C-alpha cells in the first residue's frame, strides 16, 4: 500500500493503478471512496472483498463529466437533467435505468445504476486521468464508520488498498444524497450531503424512503450501518443516567455546560451549525470509538436540512430507526 499526498504526479500514478485493475482510496467532498474501474468486473469484485461487503449491496459510479451519464444510463429524463444541471458536481447521486455496458457486479444485478459527479478536484482529476468511470463505496470495512481523512482509511483497510491519495479532510463529511428516478415519483433512498429541501426546489415534492429493504436499491439502506464498534444510544437534551463504573462518552450537537458524567465529549458544532456538524460527524465518532468507552450517547440534532442526514447516520449507527419520542435526556445548551 502507498499513501501519498495528492500531487499531480501522485494522481497520475493512482490513475495508472485504476487502469491496471487496482484499488485506490481517494478523497471526495463527502467521504473517502475506495475506487476501481467500474467497467472491470474483476477490479470491482476486489472492492467487495476489501470491504467484506455483501454482493447484494450496489455501488455508486463516479464520473468526471455530466455527459458521461448517457453511457451508463439508458434513460435520463427531465428531472435528472434539471438535477445534474443544478447540483453536479456535488453530493447528489441519481439512480437511473442502466445500460448494458455497466457490469452486473456494480449494480448487484439490479436494472438501475447509481451515478454521481463529485466536486473534489482530486477525485475529478483521478477519474479523468484513469479514462474510465470509477465505482467507489466509502473506503472502510462494510457497515463501519465512514472515513473523512486518509488516516481513517489507512487505519481501517490500509493493507487491502493499493494506493491512498491524501487530499486532506473531506469538507462535507456526510455521504451523498441518493435519489431514485426510476419510477414516476422521485424517492430519496438516503439523505446526505445535499439537503432534501434543495432538491424539492428544483423538481418538486419527493418521497423519503422508510422501508427496510430486503435487497438494497442503493448504498446505506441497511438498518444497521455507519456504526462504530462501541454501542451508540441516541438521547435528547439533558444528562443521561449512567450506571456506576460505565465509561460513557457523549457526541454533543452544541457546546456542553459540563463534561460530567462523561469520560469524553466530542462537540459537532459549538455554534449549532448543521453544515459544520455534518463535516465533523464521522471524525468525532472515530475519536469516541477509539477512547475505550463502554457506550456512546449521541445527542439528537434538528431534523431539518443536513440534520436529516446526520440523524439517518445516528439511527443506523444505533442499529435501529429510533424516533425522537421518549428518548432519554443529555447535556445541551
KEKE-3310 file (N, C-alpha, C; in steps of 0.2 Angstrom, whole numbers, plus 5000, padded with zeros to 4 digits):
npx = (5004:5002:5003:5001:5003:4991:4997:4999:5008:5006:4992:4992:4999:4991:4980:4985:4986:4972:4968:4975:4968:4968:4965:4961:4961:4953:4950:4934:4922:4913:4915:4930:4933:4933:4940:4938:4940:4925:4921:4927:4925:4932:4940:4931:4925:4935:4934:4922:4928:4939:4932:4924:4911:4893:4888:4875:4873:4873:4885:4891:4894:4906:4909:4917:4912:4897:4891:4894:4885:4876:4882:4881:4868:4852:4840:4838:4829:4819:4819:4831:4840:4838:4842:4855:4861:4859:4865:4877:4894:4894:4887:4876:4868:4861:4849:4846:4839:4850:4863:4868:4882:4886:4893:4886:4890:4893:4880:4874:4866:4854:4843:4845:4857:4868:4874:4886:4893:4907:4913:4926:4942:4953:4947:4940:4950:4957:4948:4947:4960:4961:4953:4941:4924:4923:4920:4914:4912:4912:4928:4930:4929:4914:4899:4905:4911:4912:4926:4934:4946:4963:4970:4960:4957:4969:4970:4959:4958:4970:4980:4973:4972:4979:4983:4983:4977:4980:4970:4968:4956:4939:4927:4912:4908:4898:4890:4884:4868:4855:4845:4831:4826:4819:4806:4789:4787:4799:4811:4819:4832:4843:4846:4858:4873:4867:4854:4837:4827:4833:4833:4820:4816:4819:4814:4802:4790:4797:4798:4803:4811:4806:4807:4813:4823:4823:4832:4845:4842:4851:4867:4869:4856:4853:4847:4857:4871:4886:4892:4901:4912:4909:4894:4880:4869:4855:4851:4842:4841:4846:4857:4861:4856:4869:4876:4885:4902:4902:4910:4907:4904:4900:4892:4890:4879:4879:4889:4893:4888:4894:4907:4905:4893:4902:4916:4922:4920:4913:4911:4900:4897:4901:4893:4881:4879:4873:4880:4893:4892:4889:4901:4910:4906:4909:4922:4922:4915:4924:4935:4929:4926:4938:4942:4941:4928:4913:4900:4892:4884:4873:4869:4853:4850:4843:4830:4831:4836:4853:4853:4844:4851:4862:4855:4850:4862:4865:4854:4856:4869:4866:4859:4845:4829:4826:4814:4811:4804:4801:4815:4829:4837:4850:4865:4865:4865)
npy = (4994:5011:5027:5043:5061:5070:5075:5082:5072:5061:5058:5055:5043:5035:5034:5026:5014:5012:5009:4997:4988:4990:4995:5011:5022:5037:5055:5063:5076:5072:5059:5048:5038:5021:5016:5008:5003:5005:4998:4986:4970:4961:4970:4977:4968:4966:4977:4973:4962:4968:4977:4968:4967:4964:4956:4959:4973:4987:4998:5015:5024:5034:5049:5061:5070:5078:5073:5060:5052:5047:5036:5027:5026:5022:5029:5046:5057:5073:5077:5072:5078:5092:5091:5087:5098:5108:5103:5096:5097:5088:5083:5073:5059:5050:5038:5028:5020:5007:5005:4992:4991:4993:4983:4969:4966:4978:4984:4975:4966:4973:4982:4995:5009:5018:5035:5048:5064:5069:5084:5086:5091:5082:5070:5072:5074:5062:5053:5058:5056:5042:5038:5031:5028:5027:5015:5017:5014:5020:5021:5010:4996:4986:4993:5000:5015:5029:5035:5051:5056:5053:5046:5039:5029:5022:5017:5008:5000:4999:4989:4983:4990:4997:5010:5025:5041:5056:5069:5078:5083:5079:5090:5091:5079:5070:5056:5056:5062:5051:5049:5041:5039:5031:5028:5034:5043:5053:5046:5048:5039:5039:5051:5064:5073:5084:5094:5089:5098:5107:5100:5098:5111:5111:5100:5098:5090:5077:5059:5052:5037:5025:5012:4996:4988:4972:4969:4980:4995:5005:5011:5011:5008:4998:4993:4994:5002:5013:5012:5013:5003:5003:5003:5013:5025:5035:5051:5065:5080:5082:5077:5060:5045:5036:5021:5016:5015:5013:5017:5031:5040:5056:5062:5077:5089:5104:5116:5110:5112:5106:5093:5081:5068:5061:5052:5056:5070:5075:5088:5092:5105:5119:5131:5127:5124:5116:5112:5112:5103:5091:5090:5087:5075:5061:5061:5065:5053:5043:5047:5045:5032:5026:5028:5019:5017:5011:5014:5025:5040:5049:5065:5070:5079:5094:5090:5094:5100:5097:5090:5080:5070:5068:5063:5051:5044:5042:5035:5023:5019:5017:5005:5004:5011:5024:5035:5052:5053:5050:5048:5046:5059:5072:5082:5099:5115)
npz = (5000:4996:5003:4999:4997:4988:4975:4958:4951:4959:4958:4944:4945:4953:4945:4935:4942:4944:4930:4928:4935:4949:4967:4973:4986:4988:4990:4991:4991:5000:5008:5010:4996:4990:4976:4960:4943:4935:4924:4924:4929:4937:4944:4951:4959:4969:4977:4985:4991:4999:5007:5014:5010:5007:4992:4987:4989:4980:4971:4970:4955:4949:4940:4929:4920:4916:4904:4903:4909:4900:4894:4904:4909:4903:4902:4904:4911:4911:4924:4930:4921:4926:4939:4938:4931:4940:4952:4950:4948:4964:4980:4976:4971:4958:4954:4941:4926:4920:4907:4896:4896:4909:4922:4930:4943:4948:4950:4958:4951:4949:4938:4938:4940:4951:4950:4951:4951:4958:4967:4972:4968:4967:4965:4953:4944:4945:4940:4927:4922:4924:4914:4914:4921:4939:4951:4967:4984:5001:5009:5019:5031:5028:5034:5045:5052:5041:5032:5034:5032:5025:5034:5042:5032:5031:5043:5044:5033:5026:5023:5013:5001:4986:4984:4992:4991:4998:5001:5011:5024:5022:5016:5017:5023:5025:5017:5000:4995:4990:4976:4969:4953:4945:4944:4943:4953:4962:4973:4989:4993:5002:5014:5013:5009:5002:5005:5007:5005:4996:4984:4982:4978:4965:4958:4964:4976:4985:4989:5004:5007:5018:5020:5026:5016:5009:4999:4995:4986:4984:4991:5009:5014:5023:5039:5050:5050:5046:5058:5074:5083:5097:5107:5102:5108:5106:5112:5121:5127:5140:5154:5153:5161:5169:5172:5187:5186:5172:5157:5149:5134:5125:5111:5107:5100:5101:5111:5127:5144:5155:5157:5165:5167:5159:5151:5140:5129:5113:5102:5089:5083:5090:5088:5084:5070:5056:5045:5049:5059:5051:5044:5054:5059:5057:5060:5074:5079:5076:5085:5097:5097:5098:5111:5121:5127:5135:5131:5119:5120:5110:5105:5099:5084:5076:5065:5051:5035:5033:5045:5044:5037:5046:5057:5051:5049:5063:5068:5061:5065:5078:5076:5074:5069:5077:5084:5089:5100:5117:5121:5131:5141:5138:5140:5135:5127)
capx = (5000:5006:4999:5004:4999:4988:5000:4998:5011:5003:4986:4994:5001:4984:4976:4988:4983:4965:4968:4978:4963:4969:4961:4963:4956:4953:4945:4929:4919:4908:4919:4935:4930:4938:4939:4941:4937:4919:4920:4931:4921:4936:4943:4925:4925:4940:4931:4918:4932:4942:4927:4919:4904:4889:4887:4869:4873:4876:4890:4890:4899:4908:4911:4920:4909:4890:4889:4896:4879:4872:4885:4879:4861:4848:4835:4840:4823:4820:4821:4838:4843:4837:4846:4863:4862:4859:4869:4883:4897:4892:4885:4870:4868:4855:4848:4843:4840:4857:4864:4871:4889:4888:4893:4881:4893:4892:4873:4871:4861:4849:4842:4847:4864:4868:4879:4886:4899:4910:4916:4933:4947:4957:4943:4938:4956:4958:4943:4949:4966:4960:4949:4935:4921:4926:4915:4918:4909:4916:4934:4930:4925:4907:4895:4908:4911:4915:4932:4934:4953:4967:4972:4955:4957:4975:4969:4954:4959:4976:4983:4969:4972:4985:4986:4979:4978:4979:4968:4965:4949:4933:4923:4905:4909:4892:4889:4879:4861:4854:4838:4829:4822:4817:4799:4785:4788:4806:4811:4826:4834:4847:4848:4865:4876:4863:4848:4831:4824:4836:4831:4812:4816:4821:4809:4795:4790:4800:4796:4808:4810:4807:4807:4819:4823:4826:4838:4845:4842:4857:4871:4867:4849:4853:4845:4862:4876:4889:4892:4907:4912:4906:4887:4878:4862:4853:4847:4839:4844:4848:4861:4858:4858:4874:4877:4892:4908:4902:4914:4902:4906:4895:4893:4885:4877:4882:4893:4890:4889:4899:4909:4902:4896:4905:4923:4925:4914:4915:4906:4899:4897:4899:4888:4875:4878:4872:4885:4899:4891:4890:4908:4914:4902:4912:4929:4921:4914:4931:4939:4925:4926:4945:4943:4940:4922:4908:4894:4892:4877:4873:4863:4849:4851:4837:4828:4830:4842:4858:4851:4841:4857:4865:4850:4850:4868:4864:4849:4859:4874:4862:4856:4838:4826:4823:4810:4814:4799:4803:4822:4832:4840:4858:4868:4865:4864)
capy = (5000:5018:5033:5049:5067:5070:5079:5079:5066:5055:5057:5051:5036:5032:5033:5020:5009:5010:5006:4991:4984:4990:4999:5017:5026:5044:5060:5067:5081:5069:5055:5045:5032:5015:5016:5003:5004:5002:4993:4980:4967:4958:4975:4979:4962:4967:4981:4969:4958:4973:4979:4962:4970:4959:4957:4962:4980:4990:5003:5021:5025:5041:5052:5067:5075:5076:5070:5053:5049:5044:5030:5022:5026:5021:5035:5052:5061:5080:5078:5070:5084:5098:5090:5087:5105:5112:5101:5092:5092:5089:5077:5071:5053:5048:5031:5028:5013:5006:5002:4985:4992:4993:4976:4967:4966:4985:4986:4969:4963:4977:4985:5003:5011:5024:5038:5055:5068:5073:5091:5087:5092:5076:5065:5073:5073:5054:5050:5060:5053:5035:5037:5027:5029:5024:5013:5018:5015:5023:5017:5007:4990:4987:4994:5004:5022:5031:5039:5058:5058:5047:5042:5034:5024:5018:5013:5003:4995:5001:4984:4980:4995:4998:5017:5030:5048:5060:5075:5081:5081:5080:5096:5090:5074:5065:5053:5060:5061:5047:5049:5036:5042:5025:5027:5040:5048:5053:5044:5049:5032:5040:5058:5065:5080:5089:5094:5087:5104:5110:5096:5099:5117:5110:5095:5097:5086:5070:5054:5049:5030:5022:5004:4992:4984:4965:4970:4987:4998:5009:5010:5015:5007:4993:4996:4995:5005:5018:5010:5012:4996:5005:5004:5020:5027:5042:5054:5071:5086:5083:5071:5053:5041:5032:5016:5017:5011:5013:5023:5034:5046:5060:5066:5083:5094:5110:5116:5107:5116:5102:5087:5076:5062:5058:5052:5060:5073:5077:5093:5093:5112:5124:5136:5123:5124:5109:5110:5111:5097:5086:5089:5084:5069:5054:5062:5064:5047:5039:5048:5042:5024:5024:5031:5014:5018:5006:5017:5032:5043:5054:5070:5071:5086:5096:5086:5098:5101:5092:5087:5073:5065:5066:5058:5045:5040:5041:5029:5017:5018:5014:4999:5004:5018:5027:5041:5056:5052:5045:5047:5049:5066:5073:5089:5103:5122)
capz = (5000:4996:5005:4997:4996:4981:4970:4951:4950:4963:4955:4938:4947:4955:4939:4932:4946:4942:4924:4929:4939:4956:4971:4975:4990:4986:4993:4988:4996:5005:5012:5005:4992:4988:4969:4955:4936:4935:4918:4925:4934:4942:4949:4956:4964:4974:4982:4989:4996:5003:5012:5016:5008:5004:4985:4986:4990:4974:4972:4966:4949:4949:4933:4929:4915:4916:4898:4904:4912:4895:4893:4910:4910:4897:4902:4908:4910:4913:4932:4930:4918:4930:4945:4936:4929:4946:4958:4948:4953:4971:4984:4974:4967:4954:4952:4934:4922:4917:4900:4896:4897:4916:4924:4935:4949:4951:4952:4962:4947:4948:4932:4938:4942:4955:4947:4954:4949:4964:4966:4974:4962:4966:4963:4946:4940:4945:4935:4920:4920:4923:4907:4915:4927:4944:4956:4974:4990:5006:5010:5026:5032:5027:5040:5050:5051:5035:5033:5031:5031:5023:5040:5043:5028:5032:5050:5044:5027:5023:5020:5007:4996:4983:4984:4995:4989:5004:4999:5017:5027:5017:5018:5018:5029:5025:5011:4996:4995:4984:4974:4964:4947:4940:4944:4942:4959:4964:4980:4992:4996:5008:5015:5013:5009:4999:5009:5003:5003:4990:4978:4981:4975:4958:4955:4967:4982:4984:4995:5008:5008:5025:5020:5027:5010:5009:4995:4995:4979:4984:4997:5015:5016:5028:5045:5054:5045:5048:5065:5077:5087:5103:5106:5102:5110:5104:5118:5119:5129:5147:5156:5153:5168:5168:5178:5190:5183:5165:5154:5143:5130:5123:5105:5108:5094:5103:5117:5133:5150:5159:5155:5169:5169:5153:5151:5134:5125:5106:5100:5082:5081:5096:5086:5082:5063:5054:5040:5052:5062:5046:5042:5059:5062:5057:5064:5081:5081:5076:5091:5103:5096:5100:5118:5125:5130:5135:5127:5116:5120:5104:5105:5093:5081:5072:5059:5045:5031:5034:5051:5042:5035:5052:5061:5047:5051:5070:5069:5059:5070:5084:5074:5073:5067:5083:5084:5094:5106:5123:5121:5137:5140:5138:5141:5129:5128)
cpx = (5004:5001:5003:5000:4997:4991:4998:5001:5008:4996:4987:4996:4995:4980:4978:4986:4976:4965:4971:4973:4964:4964:4964:4958:4958:4948:4940:4926:4915:4913:4925:4931:4935:4936:4942:4937:4930:4917:4924:4928:4926:4939:4937:4924:4930:4938:4927:4923:4936:4938:4923:4912:4900:4888:4880:4868:4877:4881:4888:4895:4900:4911:4913:4917:4901:4888:4890:4890:4875:4875:4883:4872:4857:4843:4838:4834:4824:4821:4828:4842:4843:4842:4853:4865:4863:4864:4875:4888:4895:4889:4878:4871:4861:4855:4843:4843:4847:4857:4867:4879:4891:4888:4888:4884:4893:4885:4870:4866:4855:4849:4844:4854:4864:4874:4879:4893:4902:4912:4923:4937:4951:4953:4941:4945:4958:4954:4945:4955:4966:4957:4943:4931:4923:4920:4918:4913:4914:4922:4935:4928:4918:4904:4898:4908:4915:4921:4932:4941:4957:4969:4967:4955:4963:4974:4964:4955:4965:4980:4980:4969:4979:4988:4981:4981:4976:4977:4966:4958:4944:4929:4916:4905:4903:4892:4884:4872:4859:4846:4836:4824:4819:4810:4796:4787:4796:4806:4818:4827:4839:4848:4855:4867:4872:4856:4842:4827:4826:4834:4824:4811:4816:4816:4803:4796:4793:4797:4803:4807:4811:4807:4813:4819:4826:4833:4839:4845:4848:4861:4868:4860:4848:4851:4851:4868:4880:4891:4900:4906:4909:4899:4885:4871:4860:4849:4845:4842:4845:4853:4858:4860:4863:4876:4884:4896:4908:4906:4910:4905:4900:4897:4888:4885:4881:4886:4890:4892:4894:4901:4906:4895:4900:4913:4926:4919:4917:4909:4906:4900:4896:4894:4882:4874:4878:4877:4891:4898:4892:4897:4912:4911:4906:4919:4928:4919:4920:4934:4935:4926:4933:4947:4942:4934:4918:4902:4895:4885:4878:4867:4860:4850:4844:4836:4826:4836:4847:4857:4848:4846:4861:4861:4850:4856:4867:4860:4852:4865:4872:4859:4849:4836:4823:4819:4813:4809:4802:4810:4824:4836:4847:4859:4867:4864:4856)
cpy = (5006:5023:5039:5055:5068:5076:5077:5073:5060:5053:5053:5044:5032:5030:5027:5014:5007:5007:4999:4986:4984:4994:5005:5020:5034:5049:5062:5072:5078:5065:5052:5039:5027:5013:5010:5005:5001:4998:4987:4976:4964:4964:4977:4974:4963:4972:4978:4965:4962:4975:4974:4964:4964:4961:4960:4969:4984:4996:5009:5022:5033:5043:5059:5072:5073:5072:5062:5049:5045:5037:5025:5021:5026:5027:5040:5057:5069:5081:5077:5076:5090:5097:5090:5094:5109:5110:5097:5097:5093:5083:5074:5065:5051:5041:5031:5021:5013:5004:4996:4986:4991:4986:4975:4968:4973:4987:4980:4966:4967:4980:4993:5003:5018:5028:5045:5057:5072:5080:5091:5087:5086:5071:5066:5072:5065:5051:5051:5056:5045:5033:5032:5029:5025:5022:5014:5019:5018:5018:5014:5000:4991:4988:4998:5011:5024:5035:5046:5060:5052:5043:5037:5028:5019:5014:5007:4998:4996:4995:4980:4984:4996:5005:5021:5037:5052:5067:5080:5079:5083:5086:5095:5084:5069:5063:5057:5058:5057:5047:5045:5039:5037:5025:5034:5046:5047:5051:5045:5042:5033:5048:5059:5072:5086:5089:5093:5093:5108:5106:5097:5106:5117:5106:5094:5092:5079:5066:5052:5042:5029:5015:5001:4986:4977:4965:4977:4990:5003:5008:5014:5013:5002:4996:4997:4996:5010:5018:5010:5005:4997:5006:5011:5020:5034:5045:5061:5077:5088:5077:5065:5050:5036:5027:5017:5012:5010:5019:5025:5040:5050:5063:5071:5087:5100:5110:5113:5111:5113:5096:5081:5074:5058:5058:5056:5063:5076:5082:5093:5100:5116:5129:5133:5124:5117:5107:5109:5104:5091:5085:5086:5077:5063:5055:5061:5057:5042:5040:5045:5035:5022:5026:5025:5014:5012:5008:5024:5035:5049:5058:5070:5079:5088:5092:5090:5099:5095:5088:5080:5068:5063:5061:5051:5041:5038:5035:5023:5015:5014:5007:4998:5011:5021:5033:5046:5057:5048:5044:5050:5056:5066:5080:5093:5110:5124)
cpz = (5000:4998:5003:4996:4989:4977:4963:4949:4953:4960:4948:4940:4949:4950:4935:4936:4945:4935:4924:4933:4947:4960:4973:4980:4989:4989:4989:4993:5001:5010:5007:5002:4991:4981:4965:4948:4936:4929:4919:4931:4939:4947:4954:4961:4970:4979:4987:4994:5001:5009:5016:5015:5005:4996:4983:4987:4985:4976:4968:4961:4949:4942:4934:4924:4915:4910:4898:4906:4906:4893:4898:4911:4903:4896:4907:4906:4912:4920:4933:4927:4922:4936:4943:4934:4935:4952:4956:4946:4960:4974:4982:4969:4964:4953:4946:4931:4919:4910:4901:4897:4905:4919:4930:4942:4952:4954:4956:4958:4946:4941:4932:4941:4946:4952:4950:4951:4955:4962:4968:4968:4961:4963:4955:4942:4940:4940:4928:4918:4919:4916:4908:4921:4933:4949:4962:4979:4995:5007:5017:5026:5032:5034:5045:5048:5045:5036:5030:5031:5028:5028:5042:5039:5029:5038:5049:5039:5023:5019:5014:5001:4993:4983:4987:4993:4995:5001:5005:5019:5022:5020:5020:5024:5030:5018:5007:4997:4989:4983:4968:4959:4943:4940:4943:4947:4961:4972:4983:4995:5002:5008:5015:5013:5006:5002:5004:5001:4997:4984:4977:4977:4967:4955:4958:4973:4980:4990:4998:5010:5016:5026:5022:5021:5012:5005:4994:4987:4979:4991:5003:5017:5021:5035:5050:5049:5048:5056:5068:5081:5094:5102:5106:5104:5109:5110:5116:5121:5136:5149:5156:5159:5166:5174:5180:5187:5175:5162:5148:5140:5127:5116:5105:5101:5095:5109:5123:5139:5155:5156:5158:5167:5164:5153:5145:5131:5118:5104:5092:5080:5087:5094:5084:5074:5060:5049:5043:5056:5057:5045:5047:5062:5062:5061:5071:5083:5081:5082:5097:5103:5098:5107:5123:5130:5130:5131:5125:5116:5114:5105:5099:5090:5077:5066:5053:5041:5032:5040:5049:5040:5042:5056:5058:5049:5059:5071:5067:5063:5076:5083:5074:5071:5072:5080:5089:5100:5111:5123:5128:5136:5141:5139:5134:5131:5130)
residu = (UNK:UNK:UNK:UNK:UNK:UNK:UNK:UNK:UNK:UNK:UNK:UNK:UNK:UNK:UNK:UNK:UNK:UNK:UNK:UNK:UNK:UNK:UNK:UNK:UNK:UNK:UNK:UNK:UNK:UNK:UNK:UNK:UNK:UNK:UNK:UNK:UNK:UNK:UNK:UNK:UNK:UNK:UNK:UNK:UNK:UNK:UNK:UNK:UNK:UNK:UNK:UNK:UNK:UNK:UNK:UNK:UNK:UNK:UNK:UNK:UNK:UNK:UNK:UNK:UNK:UNK:UNK:UNK:UNK:UNK:UNK:UNK:UNK:UNK:UNK:UNK:UNK:UNK:UNK:UNK:UNK:UNK:UNK:UNK:UNK:UNK:UNK:UNK:UNK:UNK:UNK:UNK:UNK:UNK:UNK:UNK:UNK:UNK:UNK:UNK:UNK:UNK:UNK:UNK:UNK:UNK:UNK:UNK:UNK:UNK:UNK:UNK:UNK:UNK:UNK:UNK:UNK:UNK:UNK:UNK:UNK:UNK:UNK:UNK:UNK:UNK:UNK:UNK:UNK:UNK:UNK:UNK:UNK:UNK:UNK:UNK:UNK:UNK:UNK:UNK:UNK:UNK:UNK:UNK:UNK:UNK:UNK:UNK:UNK:UNK:UNK:UNK:UNK:UNK:UNK:UNK:UNK:UNK:UNK:UNK:UNK:UNK:UNK:UNK:UNK:UNK:UNK:UNK:UNK:UNK:UNK:UNK:UNK:UNK:UNK:UNK:UNK:UNK:UNK:UNK:UNK:UNK:UNK:UNK:UNK:UNK:UNK:UNK:UNK:UNK:UNK:UNK:UNK:UNK:UNK:UNK:UNK:UNK:UNK:UNK:UNK:UNK:UNK:UNK:UNK:UNK:UNK:UNK:UNK:UNK:UNK:UNK:UNK:UNK:UNK:UNK:UNK:UNK:UNK:UNK:UNK:UNK:UNK:UNK:UNK:UNK:UNK:UNK:UNK:UNK:UNK:UNK:UNK:UNK:UNK:UNK:UNK:UNK:UNK:UNK:UNK:UNK:UNK:UNK:UNK:UNK:UNK:UNK:UNK:UNK:UNK:UNK:UNK:UNK:UNK:UNK:UNK:UNK:UNK:UNK:UNK:UNK:UNK:UNK:UNK:UNK:UNK:UNK:UNK:UNK:UNK:UNK:UNK:UNK:UNK:UNK:UNK:UNK:UNK:UNK:UNK:UNK:UNK:UNK:UNK:UNK:UNK:UNK:UNK:UNK:UNK:UNK:UNK:UNK:UNK:UNK:UNK:UNK:UNK:UNK:UNK:UNK:UNK:UNK:UNK:UNK:UNK:UNK:UNK:UNK:UNK:UNK:UNK:UNK:UNK:UNK:UNK:UNK:UNK:UNK:UNK:UNK:UNK:UNK:UNK:UNK:UNK:UNK:UNK:UNK:UNK:UNK:UNK)
# end
